[in-house]
Amino acid sequence: MPADRGDPPRTPRTPTISEVAAEAGVGRATAARTLGGYGYVSPELKERVLAAAEKLGYRANALARSMSTGVSHTLGVVVADIGNPFFAGMVRGISDASRARGFDTIVLSTYEDLDEEIAATNVLIDKRVDGVIIASAAVGRGEVTHIRTALKQGVPVVLVDRAIGSLDLDTVVIDNRDVAREAVETLIAAGHRRIGFVWGPPVPQAPATRRALLAAAARNVWTDGERLRGYLDALDDAGIPFDPELVMVGPKTEEHATEEVGRMLTLPDRATALFCTETDAMTGALRAMRARALSYPGDLSLIGFDDSAWAAVMDPPLTMIEQPVRQLGAKAAEALLDSLEGAEPRRETHTLHARLVVRSSVGPPPAP
């Protein structure tokens, strides 16, 4: 009877180890050792098994192999959002460095949600990855149980982009505080004293004092707190008093950044410059300016984080901080791979330098 033309095509069956062994004329145990990468097999028999596996189209079960050898040649990567160009570039650096040393990568996004991060870490442990690189949303000692669990199970962890003070681990970051300070100093040198900070702590209202603001930032991700410290350092050095009205607080969204910048622009003594510490913060600032028919640098000076091609082609082009994203990922991967290959973990912080790319979005403050 002819086959029903409506039936889906059959998926080719994967050959078994026993079939590979029969094709090669060896025992099943010899085929298993060869294909699993463990134990001794003579060169002649190994060649026969590999030739038979190629002929039959045999594909090794990586999970089964990792269970027998204890090595999967796979790294797990946990980031906030793989769709964000910063994290995409960082993951590219991790992947390139890992592939060069024979390792694959599995990447999971958490959207800055700690519960999602915990679940992602557990999934990677269950997948038997050899090590994990995490851009963690955790800030306190009580939030790192999942990382300690991984370490107890013999899975080494390297932190990237965010440091966690309660963990003694290899950590790869950029000099957030220093480069933020340099950016704000650039605005001050142009004559600005009313400088807004866009992307502050996600608290309901701005703390009234510098100390309270830093305490709120300490409950946030490490990068945001470091950039805020750099902003405050520059104000202190110039003798400019801290004004909580010039710091964005609340939800970290582009829409809220637009609202907060709009508020700063309607103050009696309004902001004349903005330091935007995320891409969405800069986009929100530009939307708020457009809604008020303001231009830069004539009405408002701007400096942002995460330089990109779009910032360079804006008219005028934007002054931005360029982060070494691929190097950040590559350095994290190298630290993890070194420990997997027997090197003693250094448990130190590796700090890479970010660069202020000066273009045309900074000028003197507008006349009163």
N, C-alpha and C positions, 0 to 999 in steps of 0.2 A: 504494500500500500504506500503511495507517495506521501511524503511528510507534509503535514499541515503547514502551508506557507505562512500562517500567522504565528507559528511557534517562534520564540526568540532563538537566536543562534546559540549553539552550545559553547560554553567556555572551555577551552582546552584544559585537560586535566594536568596538574603539575606532577611530574615524575617523582617517584619516591626514592629514598636512599637505597632500598633493596633493589630497585630496577637499575639504578646506576651501578651498584655492585655487580649485578648479573651481567650488564653490558661490558664492564671492565674485567670480568672474570676474577673478582676478588671477593673476600668475605665482607659481610655487611659492616662489621666493626672497623675494617680497614677503610671502607668508603666513608663511614661516619667520622673517623678521625681526620681524614683528609679534608672533607667538606666542612667540618666543624673547626678546623684549625687548631687541634690539640693532639697531644701524644705524638709518638714517632711513627712515621711511615717512610719506607725506603723511597728514594727518588724515582725509581722505575715504576713502582706501584702508584705513587702519587700522580705521575704523569698519565698513567692509564686511567685513573679515576677522574682526573680533571678533563681528559679528552672525552670520556663517556658522558660526563655531566654536561659538557658543552654540546655534544651531539644530541642528547635527549632534551636539552633546554631546562636542565635542573636549576632551580633557584633556591639558595639556602634560606632556611628560616632563621632570621637574625635573632629573634627573641630566644628560640631554642638554643642557638649557638651561644648566646650570652649567658644563659643559665648553666651551660656545661663548662664554659671557659671562664666566666666571671668578667668578661670584657665584651662590650657591645660596640666599641669604637664610635660612640654617639655622645654628643654633649647636649644637654638641655639648656634652653635660654628662656628666661622669663622677663618680659618687658611690659611697659604700660600699654603701648599701642603701636603695633607694627605698621599701622597706616600713617603714623607720624614720621615725617622725613628724617627727624633726628634719630629715632629708634631704628628706622629702616637702614640708615647709613651705618649705624653701630652694628646691627645684625649682619650687614654685608661684611664688615671687618671681621667679625667673629667667624662667619662662614668661610671666608677666604683663608684665614689663618688655620682654621680647623682642617679644611680640605687639604691644605698643603702638607699636613702631618697625618693624613689618612683617617680623619674623623668626619662624621656627618653631624648635622645639627637638627634639633627639633625645637621650634619656636612657639611659645604660647603668650598671648596677650592677656593682661589683667585689668586694664582700664583704671589703674590706680586704686583698685578695690582689694583690700587686704584678704578678704575671704576668697576672692578669685585667685589671688597669689598663692594662698595656702593650698587650694584645690589643684592649681597648676603644678606646684612643686610635688605634691603627692602623686599626680599622674606621671610625672617624669621619673620619680623613684620607682613606681610600678612598672614603667617601661624599661627599667634597668639601665638608664643612662649612666655613663661613667663619671660624670660630674655635671654641675649646674652653675650657670652664670645668671645672676639675678640683679635687675634694676628694681630694688625693693621699695615698696610703699611703707614698710615698717619703720617706726621711729623709736619705739621704746623697748625696754627689756622684755616686757610681757607680750610683745607682738612678734617675736622671732622664734617661737617654739618650732615652727615648721622647718626653719633653717637648722636649728639644733638637732632636730630629728633626722634630717638628711645626713648631718655630720656623724651622728651616732651609728647610722647604718652604713658608714664607710663611703658616703658619697661626698667628695670634696665640693666646696662652694666658693666662688669668687664673686664679690660684689662689684657692680659697675655703675657709674654715674652717681650713685648715692652711697654715702658712708653710713654705717650704723655703729655708734660709739660702744654699744654693749657687746659687740662681736669682734673677736680678734681674728680677722680674716684678711687675706689679700684683697685689696680694694683699689679700683682704678677709677679716678675722677679727673675733672679738669679744675683749674684754679679759679673757681667761680667767684670767690670773694675778691680776689685781686683784680680780675678783669672787670667785675662790676664796679669796683672802686675807680678803675681807670676810666670807664665810660662816664660815670657821673662827674669825675674831675674834668673831663672834656667839656661837659655842659657848663660847669662852673667857670672854667677858663674862658668860655664864650660870653660870660656875664650873667648867667642865669642863677637865681636864688630860689625860684619857685619851681621846683622840679618834682614832678609826679612819679610815683613808683607804681607800675601797673602789673599786677599779679601777686598780691600779698597773701597773708594767711587767710584761710577760709573760715573766719569768725564773723559773727553777725554785725559787729561794729568795730571801728578802729580803736585799739587801745590808746589811752590818752598819753601814756609815757613811753619813752624809748625802751625801758626795761620790760614793760608789759607787752610791747609789740614783739620783742625778741623772745619772750616766754611763749607767746602764741605761735611764733614761727618755729620754735623748737618742737612743737607738736605737729609740724608739717613735714613734708619730704625734705631731705637734707639740702638739695640743690636750691630750693626756694629760700630757705633760711640763710644760706651762704650768700646769695645774691642780695638779699635784704641787708645783711651785715656790711657788705661792700658799699651799698648805697649810703648807709648811716655813717660808715667810716669817712667817706668823702665829705659829707655834710659837716661832721665834727671837725675835720681838718681845716675846713674853710670857715668855721665859726658860724655856720648857718643853723638856726634852731630847727629842731624836728617839729613838723606840723602833721598831726595825724590825718588832717583833711586831705593831704596829698598822697596818701597810701591807699591803694585799692584793697578792700577786704571782701569777703563773701565768696559766692560760687566762682569756681575757676572755669569760666566759659567765655567765648568770644562776645556773646550777647551782654553778659554782665560787665565785661571790660568796656564795651561801648557805653553802657550806662554810667560807669564810674568815671570814665574820662569826660563824658558830658558834664558830670557833676563838678569835676575839677575845673572845667572851663567856664563854669558859671559862678565860681566863688568870687566874692568881692575883690580879693587879691588872687586872681586866677593863676593856674599853672602856665608857665611860659615854655616849659620843656618837659618831655616825658622819657623815662627809662622803662622800656617794655621788655620783660624778662622771658617771654615765650612768644612763639609765632602768633598764636591766637590773641595775645595781648596787643601786639602790633596791629593786627587786622582790626581789632575792636577800636583801637585808637584812630586808625584811618577812617573808619566808618563814622565815628563821632565827629571828626573834623569835617568830613564831607557834609554831614547833616547841618553843620553851621557855616558852610562855605568858607572854611579856613584852609590855608595852605601852609606848607612847610618849605623852607625854614622861616619864612617871613612872619607868620603868625605863631608858629609853634615849632620848636626844635625836637627832633626825634632820634633816639638810639634804641636798637632792638637786639635781641639774642637770636641765634640760629641763622647765620647768613645763608642766602640761597640765591639762585639765579634770578628769581622774581624781584628780589630787593635791589639787585644791580641794574635791572632794566626799568625800574620805576623812574618817573620824571618829576623831580630830580631823584637820582639814586640815593638809597638809604644807607646811612652809617650803621653798621651791624657788627655784632660779635660773631666771629667764625669759630666754631668748635671743631676740633679734630675728631670727628665722629668715627671714621673708619679706624683710625689709630687707637681710639678708645676701645672699640670692640676687639681689635687685633691684640692689644696688650692684655686684655682680660682673658682672651682665649689662650694666649701664650703662657700666662701665669697658671691657668688651670691645667693645661697640657703638660707643663713642666712638672707639676706635682704628680700627675698621673704616670709620668715616665720615671718617677723615682726621686725627683729633686725634692729637697726639704722645703715645705711651704715657708715663705718668708714672713707671711702675716704682716705685711706692711702696706702703706698707702702709696700708690704710684700716681703722681699728679702730673697731668699733661697741661701744656700751655694753650690757652685760647687766645685769639688775636682780634684786636679791635680794627676793623676795616673802615677807614675814614673815607666818606664820600661827601654828599652834599646836603644832608638833612639837618645840619647843625649850623646855626647862625646866632647873631646877637638877639637878645629879647626885644620884642616889639616896643615901640614908644608907648608910654602910659596913655 
